Amino acid sequence: MLDLIIRGGNVVTPDGAGEKDVGIQGEQIAVIAAPGTLEVEAKRTIDANGKIVLPGGIEPHTHIGVNVPDYWAGGKTEVYTQPPESASRAAAFGGVTTFIDFAGNLPLTAGQAPPADPIMGLVDARRRLFEGHSYTDFAFHYILAGAVSPQTIGEIGEAIESGVASFKIFTTFFARCPTGHLWEIFQEVAKAGGIMAVHAEEDDIVTYMEEKLKREGRDQGYNLHLVHNNISEDLAFRKVIRLAEQTETGIYFVHTTAEEGVIAVAEARAKQLPIYGETLHNYLEFTCEDYKKPEGLAIHTYPAIKFAKDRDALQQGLVDGPMCTTATDEWTTYKDVKLSGDTVTTLCGGHNGIETRMPVTYAKMVSTGRISLERFAEITSTNAAKILGMYPQKGAIAVGSDADIVLFDPDANKKLTLDDLHADSDYSIWEGFQTTGYPVTTILRGKVIVENGQLLGSASDGRWLNRKVSPSVLARPAC
């Protein structure tokens, strides 16, 4: 007897999409069969007729339960983004079964090193904050910020061996990592079989434009795209790619914003370098012109949203392949915090977005005929699992994989309102957005945690994931 059978849905597997029955035993997928051929009993059967059956969404880029800098919070201290319990609840309602957040110290001053606390000590401390407070599974990228100490660099191999597969660096902001340190970090990460997650902007351009706009009285928040601009992304991406090529390091570029970034990633992949691009779902909809609308700054996520040509290039990048994943850069606050700053140095990043990624991406890319259901599964789940070391445990409807599944109703068309969402926030940039399908059932490791608008899971359901990147992902573009 099986624990659960999902019958009659349009199931998206690594072999393609088609009507199939899926049998689940315990926490794993036990069998995938042609419709009507799975002649075994089950404790429960779900009729998925008319639904799309997808691998559970993987959100590869979140900032949950972290301190909001006082210059982004209107001078307030002890302000935090929403905690794990509410963020993971919203994720579950949005069809997301796994997210990757961050651990690690940040420096107090630009370019300097943060305290050299042991990597795994900080990972374990962060893990304790999430365990027992997450409806979904989770993992962490480790942030290496500022002038990273030799002691910390020396711990990278041990951390990768312990299941921390990815390391985040910044090339701008107060967390900027100097180039020499990047070179050393890349070598250590490559040697140990990890991958780099990179926030890439040219710091000299960013800081120069901040000062220039201040001098000229043009530092209003709606000019952020002039600071975090196209040439900055172009220079930084190409510099990082050159370092990666020299050190044979895999790179995952987070929140790609510009046409130039898409082109740089595509050119590197054409040379068979293991370079992967991520974009955000708000970048697929908005442009810098939207900043000027009433409360338009609410749409902002760093780096800045740019021009229509950049939005179109990001969409096409998801069609063609340079952009491998969609993410949110989840950073949920209340509106008074989000809009407390309105200049190019004080505007708070992020928005209430973890729940809307899958339906927005479906509406923008699948319903318009731009991509197939198979590609949709790749950019919302499978590719993140592969790139970041969770595949095939996660990211696939396949025998032996975790039974992380979302039933998506393509006929659930509605205009989104704040009342549709489940985060700890009082605003949504997606107010009035017309969906053309929506997640209706979310299953985590065989347990139904959301069904028909009801939360059935527990905040103790989520587990920490050990990750290891496949050598094939680090050798050449694998997805």
N, C-alpha and C positions, 0 to 999 in steps of 0.2 A: 504493500500500500504506500502510495505517495502522500506527502503532506499537502501538496497544492498542485493543481493543474490549471493552467491558463489556456483556454480553448478558443479557437476560431479567430484570433487576431492576426493582423498583418505584422508578422514578427521580423524584426531587422536583426539578422545574424551576420557574422563575418563572411558568410557565403552569399548574402543578398537578402532581399526582402520578399516575403511571400506568406501565404496563410499556413500556419503551423500550430501545433499544440506544444506547450512547454510544461514539463513535469519537474517539480521541485521536491527534493528530499532533504530535510534539515535546512542547512544554510546554502546549499549549492544546487545548481541546475543539474538534474539527473538524466534527463532525456529530452530530445527535441524530435518531434515526429510529424509526419504528414497528418493533416486534419482527419480526425475520425479513426486513426490507426492506433491511438494510445489507449489500449483496452485494459486499463488497470483502474483500481479504485483509488480514491483520494479522500482525505479528510475534508478537503474543500475544493470546489471547482469555481473558477471565475470565468464568466462568459465575456470574452473580449471581442465579440462580433462588432465590426465597425470601428474598432480601436486600432491604433498603431502601438505595437509592443516594442519598446526600445530599451537598450541598456540604461541603467540609472545614470542620471547626469553627474558629471564630475566637474566641479567648480575649482579651477586650478589656482585661484588668486584671490584670497580674502584677507581682510584685516579686522578680526573680531576681538572685541574686548580689549582694545588698546587705547592708550592715553592719547587724546587729541591735543596737539601742541597749543599752548596758550595763544599764540599769534593767529591760529586758525579758529579759536574758540572765544574771540572777543575779549581776551585777557583772563578768561576764567581758567582755573586750574582744576585738576581732578575730574575732568570731563572725559568720558570713554565712549568708544563706539559700542554698539549693542553687544551684549554678552553672548557666549556660546549657545545657551539654551534657546534664546529667541532667534538668533541667526540660523541655527540648524533647523528650528521649527519652520521658519520661512523657506529654507532650502528644501525641506521635505515636501512642502506644499507645491513647490516649483519643480518637482520631479528630480531633485538633486539628492543623491545618496552618499556622496563623498565630496569633501572640500579639503583644500590645502591652504593652511594659514602660515604663520611665520613664528619663529623663535629667534632669540638672539638679542644682544644689546645694541643700542644706538649711541653714537658719540654725543657729547654735549656741545662740541664746537666743530665746525666744518673741517674735515680733513684729519682731525685727530682720531686717536684710537679710543674706543669705549673700554671699559674695564675688561681685562682679559680673563673673564670667568670661563671655566671649562665648558666646552660646547655641549656635551651631553648633560651636564648639570643644568644648563639653561633649558635644554630640550625637555628634560624630565620635569622641571618646574612648570613649564608651559603646559606640558601634557596633563599634569595634575589639575590644572584649571579647567580643562575640557572634559576629563573623564567624569562620568556621572552627570554631565550637563550638556550632552549632545545627542540629538535624535538621529544623527547620521554619522558615518565613519569619517575620520579626519587624519591628517598628517601635517607636517610642517616643512616648509623651506627654512633653511638657516641663513640669517642675515649676517654677512660679513661687511662691516661698515667702517669707514674712515681708514686710517693707516693701521691695518690689521697687524697685530703683534706676531712675531715669529712663533711664539708659544701657541697661539690660536691656529695659525697656519699648519703647525705640526700636528694638530689634533684632527685635521680634516679626514685623513684616511680612516682613523678609528670611528669617526662619526658615520662615514659612508658604510663601513662594515656593520655598524649598529642600526642601519636602516634609514639614515637621513641621506636621501639620494640627491638632493638639489640644494644649491647655495645661491642666495640672492646678493647681488651687488648693485650699487648705484654709481653712476658716473656724474651725478650732479646732486644738488641739495647739500645739507649739512652732513649727510651720510656718504658723501662722495669718497670713493676709494681711489687713491693715486695710481697712476698707470703702472709703476714698478710693482706695487703690491698686487695689482690685477694679474700681471704676468706670472708672479709667483703662485698666486691662488689658482689660476688656470692650470698651471703645471701640476699642482698637487691634486686638484679635483680630477683632472684627466688621468693621472697615474692611478688613482684609486677607483675609477669607474663611475664617477658622479657626473652631474650636468649642472651648468650655470644658468640661473635665471637672472636676466639683466634688465635693469631700468637704464636705458641708454639715451642720454641727451648730452650735448657738448656744454660743459659747465661754463666755459668762458663766454659763450654766446648767451646763455641764459642770464648770467649775472650782469653782463654788459647791457643787455636789453632791459633788465629791471632798472638799472641806474639811468639809462637813457630815457625811458618813459617817465620816470620820476622827475627828471630835470625838465622834461617838456610838458609836464602836467597831463600826461596821457596814461597814467598807471591805473586807470579804472579796470575792474575785473574783466569787463568784456573785451579787453585787449590782451588777454592772456595768450592768445595764439600768436601774438607778435613776440612774446618772450620765449615760450616753449614752442619754437617754430620749426619749419620744415628743414631748413639747413642744419639746425642743431641735431635733429634726428638723423639726417643723412650722414653727417660727419661722425657722430657717435656710433651708429650702427657699423659703419665701415671700419672704424678703428677697432671695435670689439671683434668683428669678423676676422680682421687681419691678425689680431692676437690669438684668436681661437685657431686659425689655420696654422700658425707657427707652433702652437702648443698641442695641437690635435685635441681640442676640447669641444664638447657639444654645447650649444648655446640655445637657450629658450628665451627669446626676446618678449618680455611682458609688455602689455598694452601698446602695441604698435599703433601709431596715430596717423601717419603720413604716407602719401604715395611713395615718397623717397624711401621710407622704411620697407614697404612692400617690395620695391624694386631691389633694394640691397639684399634682402633675404632671398628673393628669387634668383639673383645672380650667384649668390653663394651656393644655393642648392643645385644650380646648374653645374657647378664645379664639384658636385657630390660631397660638399661639406655638410656635416650634421647640424644644420641651422634650422630653427623652427620659430614661427611667428605666432603670437597671440594677439587678438584684438578684443575689444569690449563691445557689448551689445548696444550701449548708448552711442558709440562711435558709428554704428551702422544706421542710425536714425538722424542724429542731430549734426549741425554744422556750427561754426563760430558765429554765424548770423543769429542763431537762437539765443546766444548769450545776451543779446540786447533786448529780448522780450521781457515783460514783467516777470520778475523772479526767475529770469532765464539762467542766472548763474547757478541755479540748483542742479543743472545738468552736468556741471563740471567735474571731471576726474583728471588728475594729472597723469601724463602731460596733457596739454590743452587740446580740446576738440578743434579741428581745423576746417578746411574748406570743403565745398561739395565734391571737388575732384578727389580729395583724400578719402571722404566717405565712400565714394564710388570705387576707388582703388581697393579699399579694405574689403568691400563686398566682393569685388572681382577676385581678390586674393583668397577668399574663402571658396570661391568657385574653382579656381585654378590650382590652388594648393600651397602657395607660399605662406598664407595664413592657415595655421593648422588647428587652432583652437579658438573658442569664444570663452570669455571670462567676464567678471564684473569688477574686479578690484574692489570688492565689497568693503564699504566704509560707511556704515549707517549711523547717523546721528538724528537729533531732532532739528526742525527747521531753524530755530533760533540760533543754533550753533552753526549749521550749514551756511546760513546767510549773514552771520555776524561780521564777516569781513567782505569787503567789496573792491579790494585792490589786487594787483598782480602778485603781491607778497602775503596777503592776509586771507585770500579766499580759501575756504576749507575744501579739500578734495572729497571725492566719493559721493555716493548716494545710496538710497534704499533700493538695492537692485538684485539681490541673490535669488529672489523668487521669480523674477520676470525674464531671466536670460533665455530659457528654453522657449516659452511662447513667443517672445519678441523675435528671436532668431528664426523660428518656424515661420512667422508671418512675413518677415523680411526676405527670407531666402528660399523656403520651400513652397509656400503658397503662391509666390510670384514665378515659380518654375525655374528659379536660378540653380537650385541644387536638388539632388535626389534624397530620398529618405536615408539611403545608405550614407551619403555624405553628411546629412544632418546628424546621424548617430556618431560619425567620426568627429565632427567639430564641437559636439557637446559632451562627448564621453570618451570614445575609444582612443582618439589621438592623445588626449591628456594622460590617459592610463599608460599608453605606450611610452610617451616622451618622459614621463615623470616616474616610471618604475613601478606600475601597478598592474600591468597587463600580463597574462589574461585573467588574473584574479578579479580584476575590475575592468569595466569598459566593454564587456562582450556578453551577448547571450549565446553561451556555448557550454557544452557539457563539461562539468568540473569547475566552471567559474562561479563566483559568488552570485547568488540569486538576487542581484540588485536590478530591479526592473521598474520601468514606469509605463503605465498605460496612458496613452495620449489620445484624446478625443478630437479628431480633425473637424468635427462639427460644433465644437464648443466655442462659438463665436460670441464675443462680448467686448464692450468697451471697459477697459480697466478703470477701477477707482481704488482709492486708498482702502476702502472696505473689503476689497478682494484680497488684500495682502495681510501678512501675519508677522511682520517685523515690529520691533519696538521703535516706531517712528511715526511722525505726524504729517508726513508729506510723501508724495511720489512723483517723480518726473514722468511717469507713464500714465498719469491721469488722462483719461480719454483715448488712450491708444487702443486701436481696434485689433483684437486678436482674431486669428483664424484657426484656432485650435488651442487646447489647454490640457495640462496634465490632470488626470482625474484619480489615478491610483498610483501610489508609490510603495514599492516593496524593497526592504533592506534585508539582505541575507535571508530571504524566504519569509520574512515577517511583514505583513501589510501594516505600514505605519501611517498612511493617509489613504482615505477612501471616501469618495463622494462628499468632499468638503469636511470630513471629520478626521481629527487627529487621533490615531489609534496607537501610535508608538509611545515610547517612554524616553525621557531624557537620559536614561542609562543605556539605551540601545547602542549608541555610537561607540566605536572602538578605534584605537590608534592603529595605524598601518605602518608596518615596516616596508620600505621600498628599496628596490634594486633595479637600476636601469640596464636594459638588455644591451650587450655589446653591439648588436646590430643597429640600435638607435644612435650609438656614439660613433659608428663607423661611417655612416652615410645617411641621407634623408630616408627615414624608415616609414614616414607617413606624411 
